[in-house]
Amino acid sequence: MGEHSRQSTDNYDMHGFENRPFESLGFLRHLVQESDTLKQLIEIKATNVAGLGFGIKYQSDFDFNRASEVEKNKATEEWVMLDNLYKYCNHNQKFSDLVKDIVYMREMYGFAFIEVLRNGLGQIAMFLKCKPDGMYIMKERSISKSIKRPVNVNGKIVVTNVAIEFKVYCQTADSGEKIYFKEFGNTDRMNYKTGEFDENTPDDELATELIHFKIEDGWSEYGTPRWSQVIIDTMSSIKASKVNFDFFENGRINPMVMTVIGAKLDDKAVSNLQKNKGIEKAHAITVLNVEPSTPDSHTANPNYEPKLPKVEVHQLVPNTHDNMYQELQKNIAVKIKETFCLPPIYSGSNSDYNRATADTARAIAEEQVFAPDRELTANLFNIIINSEMNIKYVEMHFNSPVLSSSKEVMELVQMATNSGIITPNEGREITGELLNRDYEALEPESGDVNLQVQRLRAMQKKQGV
């Protein structure tokens, strides 16, 4: 019998968190939903970090071709074990789609969580999305433990004890219900109802674990959205859109002051002015009827001469038009995009690209933005899972896109292989990385010897040398 999700099904407490920079996650969610720029950029980030699939690869310090038979067998066993874990860790989503959703939440709020469930044997069995709403870090309940971690010492992997502080989380619902979680990797038994660590906790009350994904800012325990510095600008852009919308709904007559001299507007004219707005009145002709003024009975005199009625309209603001605030919104969109460090080609906002400049822009974004984030996200899983499952030779990674320049690189790899600059196995490894595929290494006598040497040996053998 394995663990069940401990997430609350009630409405979440949406109030402020300790050390959190914003009062409500609903506020951030509203901005993302309303903005015509933020949602697009967050989707691009999530897709390129985790949405392209995942794979298993040998760790950088392990050379399968030069390993012993025992190490090869162990590495193959680890490969299958790790691949199965990630393939079947969620019944409703692929692992890469699950992490893509998590990255989306992390970019929206600055942090996100995955709930980890274990089976009856205490082994990792399932990953579930966990909404961050109502989640608190209980700093006073954090515990420091010494756990075993593999450490690289002079090129050799040595398992040693490392002191780590594990957090405790509490999810609070509007009803007052509290659910406690422990940080991923903490194997101590904790009661999900009380948050107390107790070895006598019944199995059906065991707390599950959380993996905490966050955007580091140096001071927040939770994480901060990378677009936090443009929140005011985002609000301005949204309000500008609403003003533009209001122009079509209520913008027939500009804000103005109307003065009537020597007469007064009749009731019908006043009513027409009040109703003359909105799309249906966009091209209407306004007719104002006025009634000439008559002298007051107390000031009447035989020399009174009535004046012709005069109506004057004094405009208070410049003319409104159908592209109000476009420059403002364009400038704000540029500022928001700069916080994500993405070139304009990703959002389709610039058409001044040719193939060379487009490839360069994508390569820079891949090198400086997406690739580091992929590695950081994968490491959150690899560090703990590999240690817990005693995996030494393989690890999980998220796939990268196949750039259009990959064809030229593959041609270069083929030329380098044929000319003997690199070995066939090195060429297969580079090609596999470019195409997000796993190519089995050739036998050492043919895969680890460059083709020039192989041709020379074949010629010597033919000549009997």
C-alpha positions as CSV (number, residue, x, y, z in Angstrom):
1,M,0.0,0.0,0.0
2,G,1.6,3.3,-1.1
3,E,1.1,6.9,-0.1
4,H,-1.8,9.1,-1.3
5,S,-1.7,12.8,-2.1
6,R,-2.1,15.0,1.0
7,Q,-3.1,18.1,-0.9
8,S,-6.2,19.9,0.4
9,T,-9.3,19.8,-1.8
10,D,-10.7,22.9,-0.1
11,N,-10.2,26.5,-1.2
12,Y,-6.7,27.8,-0.4
13,D,-5.7,30.6,1.8
14,M,-4.8,33.3,-0.6
15,H,-3.3,35.8,1.9
16,G,0.3,36.7,2.3
17,F,3.1,34.3,3.1
18,E,6.0,34.9,5.5
19,N,8.8,36.6,3.6
20,R,6.8,36.6,0.4
21,P,7.0,39.8,-1.7
22,F,3.4,39.8,-2.8
23,E,0.2,39.6,-0.9
24,S,-1.7,37.3,-3.2
25,L,-0.8,34.7,-5.8
26,G,-4.2,35.5,-7.3
27,F,-2.9,39.0,-8.1
28,L,0.1,37.6,-10.0
29,R,-2.1,35.1,-11.8
30,H,-4.5,37.9,-12.8
31,L,-1.7,39.9,-14.3
32,V,-0.4,37.0,-16.3
33,Q,-3.9,36.2,-17.6
34,E,-4.6,39.8,-18.5
35,S,-1.2,40.6,-20.1
36,D,-0.8,40.1,-23.8
37,T,3.0,39.6,-23.3
38,L,3.6,37.7,-20.0
39,K,1.6,34.6,-20.8
40,Q,3.3,34.2,-24.1
41,L,6.8,34.6,-22.7
42,I,6.1,32.2,-19.8
43,E,4.8,29.6,-22.3
44,I,7.9,29.9,-24.4
45,K,10.2,29.5,-21.3
46,A,8.3,26.4,-20.1
47,T,8.3,24.8,-23.5
48,N,12.0,25.3,-24.2
49,V,13.0,24.2,-20.7
50,A,11.0,21.0,-20.2
51,G,8.5,20.6,-23.0
52,L,10.8,19.0,-25.5
53,G,10.9,15.6,-23.7
54,F,13.5,14.0,-21.5
55,G,16.2,11.3,-21.8
56,I,18.7,9.3,-19.8
57,K,22.4,9.7,-20.4
58,Y,25.7,8.5,-18.9
59,Q,27.2,10.9,-16.4
60,S,30.0,13.1,-17.7
61,D,32.7,11.4,-15.6
62,F,31.7,7.8,-16.8
63,D,33.1,6.4,-20.1
64,F,31.0,3.3,-21.0
65,N,33.5,2.1,-23.6
66,R,36.4,2.0,-21.1
67,A,34.4,0.6,-18.2
68,S,34.7,-2.9,-16.9
69,E,32.0,-5.5,-17.7
70,V,30.7,-5.2,-14.1
71,E,30.4,-1.4,-14.5
72,K,28.7,-1.8,-17.9
73,N,26.1,-4.2,-16.5
74,K,25.5,-1.9,-13.6
75,A,25.2,1.1,-15.8
76,T,22.7,-0.7,-18.1
77,E,20.6,-1.7,-15.1
78,E,20.6,1.9,-13.8
79,W,19.6,3.2,-17.2
80,V,16.5,0.9,-17.3
81,M,15.6,1.7,-13.7
82,L,15.8,5.4,-14.1
83,D,14.0,5.4,-17.5
84,N,11.1,3.4,-16.0
85,L,10.8,5.7,-13.0
86,Y,10.3,8.8,-15.1
87,K,8.2,7.2,-17.8
88,Y,5.6,5.9,-15.3
89,C,5.8,8.5,-12.6
90,N,2.4,10.0,-13.4
91,H,-0.8,8.3,-14.7
92,N,-2.2,11.4,-16.4
93,Q,0.8,13.2,-17.9
94,K,4.2,12.5,-19.4
95,F,7.0,13.5,-17.1
96,S,8.2,16.3,-19.4
97,D,4.7,17.7,-19.6
98,L,4.4,17.6,-15.8
99,V,7.6,19.5,-15.4
100,K,6.6,21.9,-18.2
101,D,3.5,22.8,-16.1
102,I,5.7,23.2,-13.0
103,V,8.1,25.6,-14.9
104,Y,5.1,27.6,-16.0
105,M,3.9,28.0,-12.4
106,R,7.5,28.8,-11.3
107,E,7.7,31.6,-13.9
108,M,4.3,32.9,-13.0
109,Y,4.7,33.0,-9.2
110,G,8.5,32.7,-8.7
111,F,8.1,29.2,-7.2
112,A,6.3,25.9,-7.6
113,F,6.1,22.5,-6.0
114,I,5.9,18.8,-7.0
115,E,4.5,16.3,-4.5
116,V,6.4,13.0,-4.3
117,L,4.5,9.8,-3.4
118,R,6.2,6.6,-2.3
119,N,5.0,3.0,-2.5
120,G,4.7,0.5,0.4
121,L,8.4,-0.2,0.2
122,G,9.3,3.4,0.6
123,Q,10.4,3.8,-3.0
124,I,9.6,6.8,-5.1
125,A,6.5,5.9,-7.1
126,M,4.7,9.1,-8.4
127,F,5.1,12.8,-9.0
128,L,2.1,15.1,-8.8
129,K,1.6,18.8,-9.4
130,C,1.0,20.7,-6.2
131,K,-0.6,24.2,-6.3
132,P,1.4,26.7,-4.4
133,D,-1.7,28.5,-3.1
134,G,-1.8,28.5,0.6
135,M,1.6,27.0,1.0
136,Y,3.8,28.3,3.9
137,I,7.3,27.5,4.9
138,M,7.4,26.6,8.6
139,K,10.9,27.9,9.3
140,E,10.7,27.1,13.0
141,R,10.1,23.4,12.2
142,S,13.1,23.0,9.8
143,I,15.5,20.3,10.9
144,S,19.2,19.7,10.2
145,K,20.2,16.1,9.3
146,S,23.4,14.4,8.2
147,I,22.7,12.3,5.1
148,K,24.9,10.4,2.7
149,R,25.7,12.1,-0.6
150,P,28.2,11.1,-3.4
151,V,31.1,13.6,-3.6
152,N,33.8,13.8,-6.3
153,V,37.2,13.5,-4.6
154,N,40.2,13.7,-7.0
155,G,38.2,12.1,-9.8
156,K,36.7,9.4,-7.6
157,I,33.1,9.3,-6.4
158,V,33.1,8.9,-2.6
159,V,30.0,8.6,-0.5
160,T,30.2,10.9,2.5
161,N,27.9,12.5,5.2
162,V,26.7,15.9,4.4
163,A,24.7,18.2,6.7
164,I,21.5,19.4,5.1
165,E,18.6,21.5,6.5
166,F,15.2,20.1,5.5
167,K,12.2,22.4,5.4
168,V,8.6,21.7,6.6
169,Y,5.7,23.1,4.6
170,C,2.1,23.8,5.6
171,Q,-0.8,24.2,3.2
172,T,-3.7,26.2,4.7
173,A,-7.2,26.2,3.3
174,D,-9.8,28.9,3.8
175,S,-11.7,26.4,6.1
176,G,-8.7,26.4,8.4
177,E,-7.6,22.9,7.4
178,K,-3.8,22.5,7.6
179,I,-1.8,19.9,5.7
180,Y,1.9,19.4,6.4
181,F,4.6,18.3,4.0
182,K,8.3,17.6,4.4
183,E,11.1,18.5,1.9
184,F,12.0,15.9,-0.7
185,G,14.8,13.6,0.6
186,N,13.8,13.7,4.3
187,T,13.0,10.1,5.1
188,D,11.9,10.7,8.7
189,R,8.3,9.8,9.5
190,M,6.1,12.9,9.9
191,N,2.4,13.2,10.6
192,Y,0.7,15.2,7.8
193,K,-2.1,16.4,10.2
194,T,0.2,17.8,13.0
195,G,3.5,18.3,11.3
196,E,5.3,16.5,14.1
197,F,8.1,14.0,13.4
198,D,7.2,10.8,15.1
199,E,8.4,7.2,14.4
200,N,5.1,5.9,15.6
201,T,3.1,7.8,12.9
202,P,0.6,5.4,11.2
203,D,1.1,4.7,7.5
204,D,-2.2,6.4,6.6
205,E,-1.1,9.6,8.3
206,L,2.4,9.9,6.8
207,A,3.3,13.2,5.3
208,T,4.4,13.2,1.6
209,E,7.4,15.2,0.3
210,L,7.7,18.3,-1.8
211,I,10.3,19.3,-4.4
212,H,10.6,23.1,-4.2
213,F,11.3,24.8,-7.5
214,K,12.1,28.5,-7.2
215,I,13.7,31.5,-8.9
216,E,16.5,32.5,-6.5
217,D,16.8,36.2,-5.6
218,G,19.1,36.0,-2.6
219,W,16.6,36.8,0.1
220,S,13.3,35.1,-0.4
221,E,12.7,31.7,1.0
222,Y,10.1,31.0,-1.6
223,G,11.4,32.6,-4.8
224,T,10.5,35.7,-6.7
225,P,9.1,36.1,-10.3
226,R,11.8,37.2,-12.7
227,W,9.3,39.9,-13.9
228,S,8.7,41.4,-10.5
229,Q,10.4,44.7,-11.4
230,V,7.9,45.3,-14.3
231,I,4.7,44.6,-12.3
232,I,3.7,48.3,-12.3
233,D,4.4,48.5,-16.0
234,T,2.3,45.4,-16.6
235,M,-0.6,46.9,-14.7
236,S,-0.2,50.1,-16.8
237,S,-0.4,48.2,-20.0
238,I,-3.5,46.3,-18.9
239,K,-5.2,49.5,-17.9
240,A,-4.2,51.1,-21.2
241,S,-6.0,48.3,-23.0
242,K,-9.1,48.8,-20.8
243,V,-9.0,52.6,-21.7
244,N,-8.9,51.7,-25.4
245,F,-11.8,49.3,-24.9
246,D,-13.7,52.0,-23.0
247,F,-13.2,54.3,-26.0
248,F,-15.4,52.0,-28.1
249,E,-18.0,51.5,-25.4
250,N,-18.3,55.1,-24.0
251,G,-16.1,57.3,-26.1
252,R,-18.4,59.1,-28.5
253,I,-17.9,62.5,-27.0
254,N,-14.6,63.7,-25.6
255,P,-14.4,65.0,-22.0
256,M,-15.4,68.6,-22.3
257,V,-17.1,71.6,-20.7
258,M,-20.2,73.0,-22.5
259,T,-21.3,76.6,-22.0
260,V,-24.7,78.0,-23.2
261,I,-25.0,81.8,-23.5
262,G,-28.3,83.5,-23.9
263,A,-30.3,80.3,-23.8
264,K,-30.6,76.9,-22.2
265,L,-30.6,73.3,-23.5
266,D,-34.0,71.8,-23.5
267,D,-34.6,68.5,-21.7
268,K,-34.3,66.5,-25.0
269,A,-30.9,68.0,-25.8
270,V,-29.6,67.1,-22.3
271,S,-30.9,63.6,-22.7
272,N,-29.3,63.2,-26.1
273,L,-25.9,64.3,-24.7
274,Q,-26.1,61.8,-21.9
275,K,-27.0,58.9,-24.2
276,N,-24.8,59.8,-27.2
277,K,-21.9,57.3,-26.5
278,G,-20.8,53.8,-27.4
279,I,-20.1,52.0,-30.7
280,E,-23.6,52.4,-32.0
281,K,-23.3,56.2,-31.7
282,A,-19.8,56.4,-33.3
283,H,-21.0,58.3,-36.4
284,A,-24.2,59.8,-35.0
285,I,-25.1,63.4,-35.6
286,T,-25.9,65.3,-32.4
287,V,-28.6,68.0,-32.6
288,L,-28.9,70.4,-29.7
289,N,-32.1,72.4,-29.2
290,V,-31.9,75.5,-27.1
291,E,-34.6,77.8,-25.7
292,P,-33.9,81.5,-25.7
293,S,-33.6,83.0,-22.3
294,T,-36.2,85.5,-21.1
295,P,-35.5,88.4,-18.7
296,D,-36.2,87.8,-15.1
297,S,-39.4,89.5,-13.9
298,H,-37.4,91.6,-11.3
299,T,-35.0,92.9,-13.9
300,A,-37.3,93.4,-16.8
301,N,-37.2,96.8,-18.5
302,P,-38.5,98.2,-21.8
303,N,-35.0,98.5,-23.2
304,Y,-34.1,94.7,-22.9
305,E,-32.9,93.3,-26.1
306,P,-32.7,89.4,-26.3
307,K,-29.3,88.1,-27.7
308,L,-28.9,85.3,-30.1
309,P,-28.3,82.0,-28.2
310,K,-24.7,80.8,-28.3
311,V,-23.4,77.3,-27.5
312,E,-19.6,76.8,-26.9
313,V,-17.8,73.5,-26.3
314,H,-14.4,73.6,-24.6
315,Q,-12.3,70.4,-24.9
316,L,-10.4,69.3,-21.8
317,V,-8.2,66.5,-23.2
318,P,-6.5,65.9,-26.6
319,N,-8.5,64.0,-29.2
320,T,-8.9,60.3,-28.4
321,H,-8.3,57.9,-31.3
322,D,-8.2,54.2,-31.9
323,N,-4.5,53.7,-31.2
324,M,-4.2,55.4,-27.8
325,Y,-1.2,54.3,-25.7
326,Q,0.2,52.1,-28.4
327,E,3.7,53.5,-27.9
328,L,3.4,53.0,-24.2
329,Q,2.3,49.4,-24.6
330,K,5.1,48.7,-27.1
331,N,7.7,50.1,-24.7
332,I,6.3,48.1,-21.8
333,A,6.3,44.9,-23.9
334,V,10.0,45.4,-24.6
335,K,10.7,45.9,-20.9
336,I,8.9,42.7,-20.0
337,K,10.7,40.7,-22.7
338,E,14.1,42.0,-21.4
339,T,13.4,40.5,-17.9
340,F,13.2,37.0,-19.6
341,C,16.4,37.7,-21.7
342,L,14.8,36.4,-24.8
343,P,15.5,37.8,-28.3
344,P,12.5,39.2,-30.2
345,I,12.4,36.2,-32.6
346,Y,10.8,34.1,-29.9
347,S,7.8,36.3,-29.6
348,G,7.4,37.1,-33.2
349,S,7.8,40.9,-32.6
350,N,10.6,41.5,-35.1
351,S,10.6,40.6,-38.8
352,D,14.1,41.9,-39.4
353,Y,15.7,38.4,-39.3
354,N,17.4,36.4,-42.0
355,R,18.6,32.8,-41.5
356,A,22.0,33.8,-40.1
357,T,20.8,36.3,-37.6
358,A,17.9,34.0,-36.6
359,D,20.2,31.1,-35.9
360,T,22.5,33.3,-34.0
361,A,19.7,34.7,-31.8
362,R,18.4,31.2,-31.1
363,A,21.8,29.9,-30.3
364,I,22.5,32.7,-27.8
365,A,19.1,32.1,-26.1
366,E,19.8,28.4,-26.0
367,E,23.3,28.9,-24.5
368,Q,22.5,31.6,-22.0
369,V,18.8,31.1,-21.0
370,F,17.4,27.7,-21.8
371,A,20.3,25.2,-21.4
372,P,21.3,26.5,-17.9
373,D,17.7,26.3,-16.7
374,R,17.3,22.8,-18.1
375,E,20.4,21.6,-16.2
376,L,19.3,23.4,-13.0
377,T,15.8,21.8,-13.2
378,A,17.2,18.3,-14.0
379,N,19.6,18.6,-11.1
380,L,16.8,19.0,-8.6
381,F,15.8,15.5,-9.4
382,N,19.2,13.9,-10.1
383,I,20.9,14.9,-6.9
384,I,18.4,13.4,-4.6
385,I,17.0,10.6,-6.7
386,N,20.4,9.2,-7.8
387,S,21.7,9.3,-4.3
388,E,18.6,7.6,-2.9
389,M,18.5,4.9,-5.6
390,N,22.3,4.4,-5.4
391,I,22.7,5.4,-9.1
392,K,26.3,6.2,-10.0
393,Y,26.6,6.0,-13.8
394,V,23.5,7.6,-15.4
395,E,21.3,10.7,-15.0
396,M,18.1,12.3,-16.4
397,H,18.3,15.3,-18.7
398,F,15.7,17.4,-20.6
399,N,16.0,17.5,-24.4
400,S,17.2,20.6,-26.2
401,P,15.8,21.8,-29.5
402,V,17.5,20.8,-32.8
403,L,18.7,24.2,-34.1
404,S,18.8,24.8,-37.9
405,S,22.6,25.1,-37.6
406,S,22.8,21.5,-36.4
407,K,23.0,20.3,-40.0
408,E,26.2,22.2,-40.6
409,V,27.6,20.9,-37.3
410,M,26.7,17.3,-38.3
411,E,28.5,17.8,-41.6
412,L,31.5,19.0,-39.7
413,V,31.3,16.0,-37.4
414,Q,31.2,13.7,-40.4
415,M,34.3,15.4,-42.0
416,A,36.1,15.2,-38.6
417,T,35.3,11.5,-38.3
418,N,36.4,10.7,-41.8
419,S,39.6,12.6,-41.5
420,G,40.5,10.9,-38.2
421,I,40.2,14.0,-36.0
422,I,37.7,12.4,-33.8
423,T,36.8,8.7,-33.3
424,P,33.5,7.2,-34.5
425,N,32.2,6.9,-30.9
426,E,32.9,10.6,-30.3
427,G,31.0,11.4,-33.5
428,R,28.1,9.3,-32.5
429,E,28.0,11.0,-29.1
430,I,28.0,14.5,-30.6
431,T,25.3,13.5,-33.2
432,G,23.1,12.0,-30.4
433,E,23.3,15.3,-28.5
434,L,22.3,17.3,-31.5
435,L,19.3,15.1,-32.4
436,N,18.2,14.2,-28.8
437,R,18.8,10.5,-29.5
438,D,20.8,7.8,-27.8
439,Y,23.2,6.0,-30.0
440,E,24.8,2.8,-28.7
441,A,28.6,3.0,-28.7
442,L,30.5,0.8,-31.1
443,E,33.0,-1.8,-29.8
444,P,36.3,-0.2,-28.7
445,E,38.4,-1.7,-31.5
446,S,36.2,0.0,-34.1
447,G,34.6,2.9,-32.2
448,D,37.5,4.2,-30.2
449,V,40.1,4.2,-33.0
450,N,39.9,6.9,-35.6
451,L,39.2,5.9,-39.2
452,Q,42.6,6.9,-40.5
453,V,44.3,4.5,-38.2
454,Q,41.7,1.8,-39.0
455,R,42.3,2.2,-42.8
456,L,46.1,2.1,-42.3
457,R,45.8,-1.1,-40.3
458,A,43.6,-2.6,-42.9
459,M,46.0,-1.7,-45.6
460,Q,49.0,-3.1,-43.7
461,K,47.1,-6.3,-43.1
462,K,46.2,-6.6,-46.8
463,Q,49.9,-6.2,-47.6
464,G,51.0,-8.6,-45.0
465,V,52.9,-6.1,-43.0
